[in-house]
Amino acid sequence: MPSSKRSQNLNPKIQDRVESALQQMQQIPGFEHVKFVILYGSAEEQRMTAESDIDLCI
């Protein structure tokens, strides 16, 4: 799944966590049919902390 321009502007630590989550989801049968994934919440706003989760709309 290609990155959008907006996600390419993420802090590198946040980008790594988001990419790791996406890689894990890609292992789920049927994920190849997903049309888009939207990042929102503290990760998208670049204010994640160590305790933050990653909010994705699939």
C-alpha positions as MATLAB code, in Angstrom:
seq = 'MPSSKRSQNLNPKIQDRVESALQQMQQIPGFEHVKFVILYGSAEEQRMTAESDIDLCI';
ca = [
       0.000    0.000    0.000;
       1.674    3.257   -1.071;
       2.201    6.084    1.405;
       0.415    9.356    0.939;
       2.257   12.657    0.816;
       0.917   13.507    4.260;
       2.241   10.313    5.885;
       5.667   10.929    4.369;
       5.847   14.087    6.516;
       5.506   12.163    9.782;
       8.171   12.143   12.455;
      10.452    9.140   11.640;
       9.645    7.385   14.951;
       5.912    7.712   14.310;
       6.372    6.627   10.681;
       8.200    3.478   11.853;
       5.404    2.571   14.284;
       2.711    3.140   11.659;
       4.594    1.104    9.039;
       5.088   -1.710   11.568;
       1.349   -1.776   12.289;
       0.559   -1.870    8.572;
       3.026   -4.698    7.984;
       1.338   -6.719   10.718;
      -2.116   -6.047    9.243;
      -0.936   -7.116    5.788;
      -0.539  -10.641    7.194;
      -4.300  -10.876    7.841;
      -6.128  -12.893    5.156;
      -8.194  -10.573    2.971;
      -6.107   -7.465    3.661;
      -5.221   -7.310   -0.034;
      -8.802   -6.145   -0.637;
      -8.426   -3.064    1.584;
      -8.791    0.094   -0.511;
      -7.365    2.628    1.940;
      -6.202    3.130    5.499;
      -6.656    6.467    7.254;
      -4.321    7.475   10.062;
      -5.895    9.781   12.649;
      -5.551   10.781   16.276;
      -2.317   11.566   18.089;
      -0.089    9.829   15.501;
      -1.523   11.875   12.640;
      -1.227   15.020   14.735;
       2.380   14.056   15.611;
       1.823   14.189   19.354;
       2.205   10.479   20.187;
       3.720    9.414   23.491;
       5.162    6.029   24.483;
       1.711    5.050   25.795;
      -0.178    6.103   22.625;
      -1.907    3.657   20.372;
      -2.178    4.021   16.599;
      -5.627    5.005   15.342;
      -6.408    3.639   11.889;
      -9.645    3.601    9.926;
      -9.691    0.691    7.489;
];
